[in-house]
Amino acid sequence: MREYGVDPCPQCGGTKIGRGKQSGYGTISPYGRLGFGTALIHLICTDCGWILGSYVENPGSFRKTVVK
Ligand SMILES: [Zn+2]
């Protein structure tokens, strides 16, 4: 069964994917706009620890930095 719409872990085939939140000094800020950091969420295989993907919690704050 898939969780969060992600594929099974490419390393071990595990399907138990957890989410980790990277905040504090690990936030990502829109380019040129320090101080508006948003937390980074990681999708993590709970069997082997492989990170399957990451995304920011507030993607809308990056719209003014679009380059393409
Ligand atoms: Zn794994």
N, CA, C, O and the ligand as a Tripos MOL2 file, in Angstrom:
@<TRIPOS>MOLECULE
protein
  273   271    69     0     0
PROTEIN
NO_CHARGES

@<TRIPOS>ATOM
      1 N           0.8310   -1.2020    0.0000 N.3       1 MET1
      2 CA          0.0000    0.0000    0.0000 C.3       1 MET1
      3 C           0.8690    1.2570    0.0000 C.2       1 MET1
      4 O           1.8240    1.3690    0.7680 O.2       1 MET1
      5 N           0.5310    2.1600   -0.8420 N.am      2 ARG2
      6 CA          1.3040    3.3880   -0.9240 C.3       2 ARG2
      7 C           0.8510    4.3800    0.1350 C.2       2 ARG2
      8 O          -0.3170    4.4300    0.5190 O.2       2 ARG2
      9 N           1.7960    5.1480    0.5810 N.am      3 GLU3
     10 CA          1.4700    6.2200    1.5000 C.3       3 GLU3
     11 C           2.0320    7.5110    0.9360 C.2       3 GLU3
     12 O           3.1510    7.5280    0.4240 O.2       3 GLU3
     13 N           1.2840    8.5750    1.0230 N.am      4 TYR4
     14 CA          1.6930    9.8820    0.5300 C.3       4 TYR4
     15 C           1.9980    9.8680   -0.9580 C.2       4 TYR4
     16 O           2.6980   10.7590   -1.4410 O.2       4 TYR4
     17 N           1.5020    8.8970   -1.6950 N.am      5 GLY5
     18 CA          1.6900    8.8940   -3.1270 C.3       5 GLY5
     19 C           3.1110    8.6560   -3.5800 C.2       5 GLY5
     20 O           3.4720    9.0370   -4.6940 O.2       5 GLY5
     21 N           3.9230    8.0390   -2.7510 N.am      6 VAL6
     22 CA          5.3010    7.7840   -3.1620 C.3       6 VAL6
     23 C           5.4970    6.2960   -3.4370 C.2       6 VAL6
     24 O           4.7650    5.4490   -2.9240 O.2       6 VAL6
     25 N           6.4970    6.0010   -4.2560 N.am      7 ASP7
     26 CA          6.7990    4.6230   -4.5980 C.3       7 ASP7
     27 C           7.5320    3.9370   -3.4480 C.2       7 ASP7
     28 O           8.0630    4.6000   -2.5580 O.2       7 ASP7
     29 N           7.5570    2.6150   -3.4730 N.am      8 PRO8
     30 CA          8.3410    1.9000   -2.4560 C.3       8 PRO8
     31 C           9.7970    2.3220   -2.5020 C.2       8 PRO8
     32 O          10.2840    2.8130   -3.5210 O.2       8 PRO8
     33 N          10.4800    2.1290   -1.4000 N.am      9 CYS9
     34 CA         11.8890    2.5050   -1.2960 C.3       9 CYS9
     35 C          12.7230    1.7880   -2.3720 C.2       9 CYS9
     36 O          12.6520    0.5650   -2.4880 O.2       9 CYS9
     37 N          13.5130    2.5430   -3.1600 N.am     10 PRO10
     38 CA         14.3410    1.9320   -4.2100 C.3      10 PRO10
     39 C          15.5080    1.1290   -3.6460 C.2      10 PRO10
     40 O          16.1110    0.3320   -4.3650 O.2      10 PRO10
     41 N          15.8230    1.3190   -2.4120 N.am     11 GLN11
     42 CA         16.9530    0.6250   -1.8040 C.3      11 GLN11
     43 C          16.5600   -0.7330   -1.2320 C.2      11 GLN11
     44 O          17.2450   -1.7300   -1.4610 O.2      11 GLN11
     45 N          15.4550   -0.7710   -0.4880 N.am     12 CYS12
     46 CA         15.0950   -2.0100    0.1930 C.3      12 CYS12
     47 C          13.6900   -2.4910   -0.1580 C.2      12 CYS12
     48 O          13.2700   -3.5620    0.2810 O.2      12 CYS12
     49 N          12.9660   -1.7050   -0.9470 N.am     13 GLY13
     50 CA         11.6140   -2.1050   -1.3270 C.3      13 GLY13
     51 C          10.5850   -1.8540   -0.2490 C.2      13 GLY13
     52 O           9.4200   -2.2260   -0.3930 O.2      13 GLY13
     53 N          11.0030   -1.2350    0.8140 N.am     14 GLY14
     54 CA         10.0920   -0.9630    1.9190 C.3      14 GLY14
     55 C           8.9730   -0.0120    1.5070 C.2      14 GLY14
     56 O           9.1670    0.8790    0.6800 O.2      14 GLY14
     57 N           7.8240   -0.2170    2.0880 N.am     15 THR15
     58 CA          6.6830    0.6320    1.7460 C.3      15 THR15
     59 C           6.2110    1.4670    2.9330 C.2      15 THR15
     60 O           5.2290    2.2020    2.8350 O.2      15 THR15
     61 N           6.9040    1.3480    4.0300 N.am     16 LYS16
     62 CA          6.5400    2.1530    5.1900 C.3      16 LYS16
     63 C           7.3480    3.4490    5.1440 C.2      16 LYS16
     64 O           8.4880    3.5150    5.6020 O.2      16 LYS16
     65 N           6.7240    4.4590    4.5840 N.am     17 ILE17
     66 CA          7.4090    5.7240    4.3910 C.3      17 ILE17
     67 C           6.9330    6.7320    5.4210 C.2      17 ILE17
     68 O           5.7420    7.0230    5.5240 O.2      17 ILE17
     69 N           7.8670    7.2490    6.1690 N.am     18 GLY18
     70 CA          7.5140    8.2370    7.1690 C.3      18 GLY18
     71 C           7.8730    9.6330    6.6930 C.2      18 GLY18
     72 O           8.4690    9.8050    5.6290 O.2      18 GLY18
     73 N           7.5150   10.6020    7.4720 N.am     19 ARG19
     74 CA          7.8340   11.9820    7.1300 C.3      19 ARG19
     75 C           8.6370   12.6250    8.2470 C.2      19 ARG19
     76 O           8.3190   12.4900    9.4280 O.2      19 ARG19
     77 N           9.6820   13.3260    7.8430 N.am     20 GLY20
     78 CA         10.4710   14.0680    8.8000 C.3      20 GLY20
     79 C          10.3940   15.5380    8.4730 C.2      20 GLY20
     80 O          10.2880   15.9230    7.3090 O.2      20 GLY20
     81 N          10.4480   16.3530    9.5000 N.am     21 LYS21
     82 CA         10.3780   17.7950    9.2870 C.3      21 LYS21
     83 C          11.6920   18.4320    9.6840 C.2      21 LYS21
     84 O          12.1580   18.2920   10.8150 O.2      21 LYS21
     85 N          12.2760   19.1310    8.7350 N.am     22 GLN22
     86 CA         13.5290   19.8260    8.9940 C.3      22 GLN22
     87 C          13.2120   21.2930    9.1790 C.2      22 GLN22
     88 O          12.8010   21.9710    8.2380 O.2      22 GLN22
     89 N          13.4010   21.7760   10.3760 N.am     23 SER23
     90 CA         13.0560   23.1700   10.6430 C.3      23 SER23
     91 C          14.1970   23.8400   11.3870 C.2      23 SER23
     92 O          15.2980   23.2950   11.4590 O.2      23 SER23
     93 N          13.9480   24.9960   11.9310 N.am     24 GLY24
     94 CA         15.0090   25.7150   12.6100 C.3      24 GLY24
     95 C          16.0240   26.2260   11.6040 C.2      24 GLY24
     96 O          15.6550   26.9210   10.6570 O.2      24 GLY24
     97 N          17.3000   25.8940   11.7900 N.am     25 TYR25
     98 CA         18.3360   26.3690   10.8770 C.3      25 TYR25
     99 C          18.3150   25.6070    9.5570 C.2      25 TYR25
    100 O          19.0510   25.9460    8.6310 O.2      25 TYR25
    101 N          17.4840   24.5910    9.4680 N.am     26 GLY26
    102 CA         17.4340   23.8120    8.2510 C.3      26 GLY26
    103 C          16.3620   24.2530    7.2770 C.2      26 GLY26
    104 O          16.0890   23.5600    6.2970 O.2      26 GLY26
    105 N          15.7540   25.3940    7.5340 N.am     27 THR27
    106 CA         14.6910   25.8320    6.6330 C.3      27 THR27
    107 C          15.2570   26.3250    5.3080 C.2      27 THR27
    108 O          16.4410   26.6460    5.2070 O.2      27 THR27
    109 N          14.4120   26.3790    4.3080 N.am     28 ILE28
    110 CA         14.7940   26.9200    3.0060 C.3      28 ILE28
    111 C          14.0700   28.2350    2.8080 C.2      28 ILE28
    112 O          12.8650   28.3360    3.0400 O.2      28 ILE28
    113 N          14.8160   29.2440    2.3760 N.am     29 SER29
    114 CA         14.2220   30.5560    2.1520 C.3      29 SER29
    115 C          14.1740   30.8590    0.6720 C.2      29 SER29
    116 O          15.0650   30.4550   -0.0750 O.2      29 SER29
    117 N          13.1400   31.5670    0.2360 N.am     30 PRO30
    118 CA         13.1110   32.0100   -1.1630 C.3      30 PRO30
    119 C          14.3640   32.8330   -1.4380 C.2      30 PRO30
    120 O          14.7940   33.6120   -0.5870 O.2      30 PRO30
    121 N          14.9480   32.6660   -2.6150 N.am     31 TYR31
    122 CA         16.1880   33.3420   -2.9570 C.3      31 TYR31
    123 C          16.0540   34.8510   -2.7850 C.2      31 TYR31
    124 O          15.1060   35.4570   -3.2860 O.2      31 TYR31
    125 N          16.9920   35.4460   -2.0860 N.am     32 GLY32
    126 CA         16.9730   36.8810   -1.8960 C.3      32 GLY32
    127 C          16.0000   37.3500   -0.8390 C.2      32 GLY32
    128 O          15.8070   38.5520   -0.6560 O.2      32 GLY32
    129 N          15.3860   36.4130   -0.1410 N.am     33 ARG33
    130 CA         14.4130   36.7880    0.8700 C.3      33 ARG33
    131 C          14.6910   36.0560    2.1750 C.2      33 ARG33
    132 O          13.8480   35.3150    2.6810 O.2      33 ARG33
    133 N          15.8250   36.2650    2.6830 N.am     34 LEU34
    134 CA         16.1700   35.6050    3.9350 C.3      34 LEU34
    135 C          15.1890   36.0200    5.0210 C.2      34 LEU34
    136 O          14.7550   37.1710    5.0770 O.2      34 LEU34
    137 N          14.8580   35.1060    5.8490 N.am     35 GLY35
    138 CA         13.9430   35.4210    6.9340 C.3      35 GLY35
    139 C          12.5460   34.8810    6.7070 C.2      35 GLY35
    140 O          11.7110   34.8880    7.6110 O.2      35 GLY35
    141 N          12.2980   34.4110    5.4920 N.am     36 PHE36
    142 CA         10.9890   33.8320    5.2100 C.3      36 PHE36
    143 C          11.1160   32.3290    4.9850 C.2      36 PHE36
    144 O          10.5150   31.7690    4.0680 O.2      36 PHE36
    145 N          11.8820   31.7110    5.8120 N.am     37 GLY37
    146 CA         12.1540   30.2990    5.6180 C.3      37 GLY37
    147 C          10.9380   29.4300    5.8360 C.2      37 GLY37
    148 O          10.0760   29.7420    6.6570 O.2      37 GLY37
    149 N          10.8730   28.3420    5.0980 N.am     38 THR38
    150 CA          9.8060   27.3750    5.2740 C.3      38 THR38
    151 C          10.4310   26.0230    5.5740 C.2      38 THR38
    152 O          11.5100   25.7010    5.0780 O.2      38 THR38
    153 N           9.7550   25.2500    6.3770 N.am     39 ALA39
    154 CA         10.2920   23.9590    6.7880 C.3      39 ALA39
    155 C          10.3950   23.0100    5.6020 C.2      39 ALA39
    156 O           9.6180   23.0810    4.6490 O.2      39 ALA39
    157 N          11.3690   22.1270    5.6890 N.am     40 LEU40
    158 CA         11.5930   21.1360    4.6490 C.3      40 LEU40
    159 C          11.0980   19.7830    5.1560 C.2      40 LEU40
    160 O          11.4870   19.3330    6.2340 O.2      40 LEU40
    161 N          10.2380   19.1430    4.3670 N.am     41 ILE41
    162 CA          9.6890   17.8480    4.7580 C.3      41 ILE41
    163 C          10.3980   16.7530    3.9620 C.2      41 ILE41
    164 O          10.5150   16.8480    2.7400 O.2      41 ILE41
    165 N          10.8610   15.7390    4.6380 N.am     42 HIS42
    166 CA         11.5090   14.6210    3.9700 C.3      42 HIS42
    167 C          10.6270   13.3820    4.0750 C.2      42 HIS42
    168 O          10.0240   13.1090    5.1130 O.2      42 HIS42
    169 N          10.5700   12.6400    2.9730 N.am     43 LEU43
    170 CA          9.8880   11.3480    2.9990 C.3      43 LEU43
    171 C          10.9680   10.2960    3.2170 C.2      43 LEU43
    172 O          11.8900   10.1680    2.4110 O.2      43 LEU43
    173 N          10.8530    9.5660    4.2750 N.am     44 ILE44
    174 CA         11.9310    8.6880    4.7150 C.3      44 ILE44
    175 C          11.4590    7.2470    4.8490 C.2      44 ILE44
    176 O          10.4250    6.9700    5.4580 O.2      44 ILE44
    177 N          12.2340    6.3330    4.2670 N.am     45 CYS45
    178 CA         11.9450    4.9140    4.4310 C.3      45 CYS45
    179 C          12.1950    4.5410    5.8850 C.2      45 CYS45
    180 O          13.2870    4.7530    6.4110 O.2      45 CYS45
    181 N          11.1800    3.9900    6.5240 N.am     46 THR46
    182 CA         11.3350    3.6740    7.9440 C.3      46 THR46
    183 C          12.0490    2.3470    8.1540 C.2      46 THR46
    184 O          12.2950    1.9450    9.2920 O.2      46 THR46
    185 N          12.3800    1.6720    7.0730 N.am     47 ASP47
    186 CA         13.1250    0.4220    7.2040 C.3      47 ASP47
    187 C          14.6310    0.6500    7.1160 C.2      47 ASP47
    188 O          15.3880    0.1200    7.9300 O.2      47 ASP47
    189 N          15.0750    1.4470    6.1200 N.am     48 CYS48
    190 CA         16.5180    1.6140    5.9320 C.3      48 CYS48
    191 C          16.9830    3.0530    6.0590 C.2      48 CYS48
    192 O          18.1860    3.3140    6.0830 O.2      48 CYS48
    193 N          16.0550    3.9860    6.1410 N.am     49 GLY49
    194 CA         16.4460    5.3740    6.3370 C.3      49 GLY49
    195 C          16.6810    6.1520    5.0640 C.2      49 GLY49
    196 O          17.0490    7.3250    5.1240 O.2      49 GLY49
    197 N          16.4810    5.5370    3.9180 N.am     50 TRP50
    198 CA         16.6830    6.2230    2.6500 C.3      50 TRP50
    199 C          15.6880    7.3700    2.5070 C.2      50 TRP50
    200 O          14.5100    7.2250    2.8340 O.2      50 TRP50
    201 N          16.1660    8.4950    2.0220 N.am     51 ILE51
    202 CA         15.2690    9.6220    1.7870 C.3      51 ILE51
    203 C          14.7540    9.5470    0.3670 C.2      51 ILE51
    204 O          15.5220    9.6430   -0.5910 O.2      51 ILE51
    205 N          13.4480    9.3750    0.2360 N.am     52 LEU52
    206 CA         12.8610    9.2130   -1.0880 C.3      52 LEU52
    207 C          12.5690   10.5370   -1.7620 C.2      52 LEU52
    208 O          12.4630   10.6140   -2.9860 O.2      52 LEU52
    209 N          12.4450   11.5410   -0.9840 N.am     53 GLY53
    210 CA         12.1520   12.8280   -1.5790 C.3      53 GLY53
    211 C          11.9600   13.8790   -0.5100 C.2      53 GLY53
    212 O          11.8090   13.5750    0.6730 O.2      53 GLY53
    213 N          11.9700   15.1020   -0.9480 N.am     54 SER54
    214 CA         11.7970   16.2060   -0.0110 C.3      54 SER54
    215 C          10.9280   17.2700   -0.6560 C.2      54 SER54
    216 O          10.8990   17.4110   -1.8790 O.2      54 SER54
    217 N          10.2320   18.0020    0.1670 N.am     55 TYR55
    218 CA          9.4620   19.1280   -0.3510 C.3      55 TYR55
    219 C           9.3350   20.1680    0.7340 C.2      55 TYR55
    220 O           9.4560   19.8690    1.9220 O.2      55 TYR55
    221 N           9.0890   21.3900    0.3150 N.am     56 VAL56
    222 CA          8.9490   22.4620    1.2880 C.3      56 VAL56
    223 C           7.5040   22.5450    1.7490 C.2      56 VAL56
    224 O           6.5740   22.1970    1.0210 O.2      56 VAL56
    225 N           7.3460   23.0090    2.9560 N.am     57 GLU57
    226 CA          6.0240   23.0380    3.5480 C.3      57 GLU57
    227 C           5.1560   24.1370    2.9340 C.2      57 GLU57
    228 O           3.9330   24.0100    2.8770 O.2      57 GLU57
    229 N           5.7880   25.2030    2.4820 N.am     58 ASN58
    230 CA          5.0290   26.3410    1.9600 C.3      58 ASN58
    231 C           5.5470   26.7510    0.5860 C.2      58 ASN58
    232 O           6.2190   27.7750    0.4660 O.2      58 ASN58
    233 N           5.2450   25.9720   -0.4530 N.am     59 PRO59
    234 CA          5.8050   26.2420   -1.7820 C.3      59 PRO59
    235 C           5.3980   27.5860   -2.3580 C.2      59 PRO59
    236 O           6.1090   28.1440   -3.1930 O.2      59 PRO59
    237 N           4.2720   28.1070   -1.9240 N.am     60 GLY60
    238 CA          3.7940   29.3760   -2.4720 C.3      60 GLY60
    239 C           4.7640   30.5280   -2.2340 C.2      60 GLY60
    240 O           4.7730   31.5040   -2.9850 O.2      60 GLY60
    241 N           5.5760   30.4120   -1.1920 N.am     61 SER61
    242 CA          6.4990   31.5010   -0.8890 C.3      61 SER61
    243 C           7.6410   31.5850   -1.8880 C.2      61 SER61
    244 O           8.4340   32.5240   -1.8430 O.2      61 SER61
    245 N           7.7350   30.5940   -2.8070 N.am     62 PHE62
    246 CA          8.8180   30.5980   -3.7840 C.3      62 PHE62
    247 C           8.3620   31.0780   -5.1640 C.2      62 PHE62
    248 O           9.1400   31.0650   -6.1190 O.2      62 PHE62
    249 N           7.1220   31.4920   -5.2620 N.am     63 ARG63
    250 CA          6.6130   31.8850   -6.5820 C.3      63 ARG63
    251 C           7.3640   33.0710   -7.1720 C.2      63 ARG63
    252 O           7.5340   33.1610   -8.3870 O.2      63 ARG63
    253 N           7.8100   33.9720   -6.3180 N.am     64 LYS64
    254 CA          8.5140   35.1440   -6.8490 C.3      64 LYS64
    255 C           9.9520   34.8430   -7.2400 C.2      64 LYS64
    256 O          10.6710   35.7230   -7.7120 O.2      64 LYS64
    257 N          10.3670   33.5980   -7.0410 N.am     65 THR65
    258 CA         11.7320   33.2410   -7.4100 C.3      65 THR65
    259 C          11.7480   32.3630   -8.6390 C.2      65 THR65
    260 O          12.8030   31.8570   -9.0200 O.2      65 THR65
    261 N          10.5980   32.1710   -9.2710 N.am     66 VAL66
    262 CA         10.5070   31.2950  -10.4420 C.3      66 VAL66
    263 C          11.4370   31.7990  -11.5390 C.2      66 VAL66
    264 O          11.4480   32.9840  -11.8690 O.2      66 VAL66
    265 N          12.2190   30.8690  -12.0990 N.am     67 VAL67
    266 CA         13.1900   31.2590  -13.1260 C.3      67 VAL67
    267 C          12.8080   30.7230  -14.4980 C.2      67 VAL67
    268 O          13.4860   31.0050  -15.4860 O.2      67 VAL67
    269 N          11.7500   29.9680  -14.5640 N.am     68 LYS68
    270 CA         11.3810   29.4020  -15.8470 C.3      68 LYS68
    271 C           9.8790   29.2160  -15.9280 C.2      68 LYS68
    272 O           9.3700   28.7450  -16.9450 O.2      68 LYS68
    273 ZN         14.3290    1.4420    2.4410 Zn       69 ZN69
@<TRIPOS>BOND
     1     1     2 1
     2     2     3 1
     3     3     4 2
     4     3     5 am
     5     5     6 1
     6     6     7 1
     7     7     8 2
     8     7     9 am
     9     9    10 1
    10    10    11 1
    11    11    12 2
    12    11    13 am
    13    13    14 1
    14    14    15 1
    15    15    16 2
    16    15    17 am
    17    17    18 1
    18    18    19 1
    19    19    20 2
    20    19    21 am
    21    21    22 1
    22    22    23 1
    23    23    24 2
    24    23    25 am
    25    25    26 1
    26    26    27 1
    27    27    28 2
    28    27    29 am
    29    29    30 1
    30    30    31 1
    31    31    32 2
    32    31    33 am
    33    33    34 1
    34    34    35 1
    35    35    36 2
    36    35    37 am
    37    37    38 1
    38    38    39 1
    39    39    40 2
    40    39    41 am
    41    41    42 1
    42    42    43 1
    43    43    44 2
    44    43    45 am
    45    45    46 1
    46    46    47 1
    47    47    48 2
    48    47    49 am
    49    49    50 1
    50    50    51 1
    51    51    52 2
    52    51    53 am
    53    53    54 1
    54    54    55 1
    55    55    56 2
    56    55    57 am
    57    57    58 1
    58    58    59 1
    59    59    60 2
    60    59    61 am
    61    61    62 1
    62    62    63 1
    63    63    64 2
    64    63    65 am
    65    65    66 1
    66    66    67 1
    67    67    68 2
    68    67    69 am
    69    69    70 1
    70    70    71 1
    71    71    72 2
    72    71    73 am
    73    73    74 1
    74    74    75 1
    75    75    76 2
    76    75    77 am
    77    77    78 1
    78    78    79 1
    79    79    80 2
    80    79    81 am
    81    81    82 1
    82    82    83 1
    83    83    84 2
    84    83    85 am
    85    85    86 1
    86    86    87 1
    87    87    88 2
    88    87    89 am
    89    89    90 1
    90    90    91 1
    91    91    92 2
    92    91    93 am
    93    93    94 1
    94    94    95 1
    95    95    96 2
    96    95    97 am
    97    97    98 1
    98    98    99 1
    99    99   100 2
   100    99   101 am
   101   101   102 1
   102   102   103 1
   103   103   104 2
   104   103   105 am
   105   105   106 1
   106   106   107 1
   107   107   108 2
   108   107   109 am
   109   109   110 1
   110   110   111 1
   111   111   112 2
   112   111   113 am
   113   113   114 1
   114   114   115 1
   115   115   116 2
   116   115   117 am
   117   117   118 1
   118   118   119 1
   119   119   120 2
   120   119   121 am
   121   121   122 1
   122   122   123 1
   123   123   124 2
   124   123   125 am
   125   125   126 1
   126   126   127 1
   127   127   128 2
   128   127   129 am
   129   129   130 1
   130   130   131 1
   131   131   132 2
   132   131   133 am
   133   133   134 1
   134   134   135 1
   135   135   136 2
   136   135   137 am
   137   137   138 1
   138   138   139 1
   139   139   140 2
   140   139   141 am
   141   141   142 1
   142   142   143 1
   143   143   144 2
   144   143   145 am
   145   145   146 1
   146   146   147 1
   147   147   148 2
   148   147   149 am
   149   149   150 1
   150   150   151 1
   151   151   152 2
   152   151   153 am
   153   153   154 1
   154   154   155 1
   155   155   156 2
   156   155   157 am
   157   157   158 1
   158   158   159 1
   159   159   160 2
   160   159   161 am
   161   161   162 1
   162   162   163 1
   163   163   164 2
   164   163   165 am
   165   165   166 1
   166   166   167 1
   167   167   168 2
   168   167   169 am
   169   169   170 1
   170   170   171 1
   171   171   172 2
   172   171   173 am
   173   173   174 1
   174   174   175 1
   175   175   176 2
   176   175   177 am
   177   177   178 1
   178   178   179 1
   179   179   180 2
   180   179   181 am
   181   181   182 1
   182   182   183 1
   183   183   184 2
   184   183   185 am
   185   185   186 1
   186   186   187 1
   187   187   188 2
   188   187   189 am
   189   189   190 1
   190   190   191 1
   191   191   192 2
   192   191   193 am
   193   193   194 1
   194   194   195 1
   195   195   196 2
   196   195   197 am
   197   197   198 1
   198   198   199 1
   199   199   200 2
   200   199   201 am
   201   201   202 1
   202   202   203 1
   203   203   204 2
   204   203   205 am
   205   205   206 1
   206   206   207 1
   207   207   208 2
   208   207   209 am
   209   209   210 1
   210   210   211 1
   211   211   212 2
   212   211   213 am
   213   213   214 1
   214   214   215 1
   215   215   216 2
   216   215   217 am
   217   217   218 1
   218   218   219 1
   219   219   220 2
   220   219   221 am
   221   221   222 1
   222   222   223 1
   223   223   224 2
   224   223   225 am
   225   225   226 1
   226   226   227 1
   227   227   228 2
   228   227   229 am
   229   229   230 1
   230   230   231 1
   231   231   232 2
   232   231   233 am
   233   233   234 1
   234   234   235 1
   235   235   236 2
   236   235   237 am
   237   237   238 1
   238   238   239 1
   239   239   240 2
   240   239   241 am
   241   241   242 1
   242   242   243 1
   243   243   244 2
   244   243   245 am
   245   245   246 1
   246   246   247 1
   247   247   248 2
   248   247   249 am
   249   249   250 1
   250   250   251 1
   251   251   252 2
   252   251   253 am
   253   253   254 1
   254   254   255 1
   255   255   256 2
   256   255   257 am
   257   257   258 1
   258   258   259 1
   259   259   260 2
   260   259   261 am
   261   261   262 1
   262   262   263 1
   263   263   264 2
   264   263   265 am
   265   265   266 1
   266   266   267 1
   267   267   268 2
   268   267   269 am
   269   269   270 1
   270   270   271 1
   271   271   272 2
@<TRIPOS>SUBSTRUCTURE
     1 MET1         2 RESIDUE 1 A MET
     2 ARG2         6 RESIDUE 1 A ARG
     3 GLU3        10 RESIDUE 1 A GLU
     4 TYR4        14 RESIDUE 1 A TYR
     5 GLY5        18 RESIDUE 1 A GLY
     6 VAL6        22 RESIDUE 1 A VAL
     7 ASP7        26 RESIDUE 1 A ASP
     8 PRO8        30 RESIDUE 1 A PRO
     9 CYS9        34 RESIDUE 1 A CYS
    10 PRO10       38 RESIDUE 1 A PRO
    11 GLN11       42 RESIDUE 1 A GLN
    12 CYS12       46 RESIDUE 1 A CYS
    13 GLY13       50 RESIDUE 1 A GLY
    14 GLY14       54 RESIDUE 1 A GLY
    15 THR15       58 RESIDUE 1 A THR
    16 LYS16       62 RESIDUE 1 A LYS
    17 ILE17       66 RESIDUE 1 A ILE
    18 GLY18       70 RESIDUE 1 A GLY
    19 ARG19       74 RESIDUE 1 A ARG
    20 GLY20       78 RESIDUE 1 A GLY
    21 LYS21       82 RESIDUE 1 A LYS
    22 GLN22       86 RESIDUE 1 A GLN
    23 SER23       90 RESIDUE 1 A SER
    24 GLY24       94 RESIDUE 1 A GLY
    25 TYR25       98 RESIDUE 1 A TYR
    26 GLY26      102 RESIDUE 1 A GLY
    27 THR27      106 RESIDUE 1 A THR
    28 ILE28      110 RESIDUE 1 A ILE
    29 SER29      114 RESIDUE 1 A SER
    30 PRO30      118 RESIDUE 1 A PRO
    31 TYR31      122 RESIDUE 1 A TYR
    32 GLY32      126 RESIDUE 1 A GLY
    33 ARG33      130 RESIDUE 1 A ARG
    34 LEU34      134 RESIDUE 1 A LEU
    35 GLY35      138 RESIDUE 1 A GLY
    36 PHE36      142 RESIDUE 1 A PHE
    37 GLY37      146 RESIDUE 1 A GLY
    38 THR38      150 RESIDUE 1 A THR
    39 ALA39      154 RESIDUE 1 A ALA
    40 LEU40      158 RESIDUE 1 A LEU
    41 ILE41      162 RESIDUE 1 A ILE
    42 HIS42      166 RESIDUE 1 A HIS
    43 LEU43      170 RESIDUE 1 A LEU
    44 ILE44      174 RESIDUE 1 A ILE
    45 CYS45      178 RESIDUE 1 A CYS
    46 THR46      182 RESIDUE 1 A THR
    47 ASP47      186 RESIDUE 1 A ASP
    48 CYS48      190 RESIDUE 1 A CYS
    49 GLY49      194 RESIDUE 1 A GLY
    50 TRP50      198 RESIDUE 1 A TRP
    51 ILE51      202 RESIDUE 1 A ILE
    52 LEU52      206 RESIDUE 1 A LEU
    53 GLY53      210 RESIDUE 1 A GLY
    54 SER54      214 RESIDUE 1 A SER
    55 TYR55      218 RESIDUE 1 A TYR
    56 VAL56      222 RESIDUE 1 A VAL
    57 GLU57      226 RESIDUE 1 A GLU
    58 ASN58      230 RESIDUE 1 A ASN
    59 PRO59      234 RESIDUE 1 A PRO
    60 GLY60      238 RESIDUE 1 A GLY
    61 SER61      242 RESIDUE 1 A SER
    62 PHE62      246 RESIDUE 1 A PHE
    63 ARG63      250 RESIDUE 1 A ARG
    64 LYS64      254 RESIDUE 1 A LYS
    65 THR65      258 RESIDUE 1 A THR
    66 VAL66      262 RESIDUE 1 A VAL
    67 VAL67      266 RESIDUE 1 A VAL
    68 LYS68      270 RESIDUE 1 A LYS
    69 ZN69       273 GROUP 0 **** ****
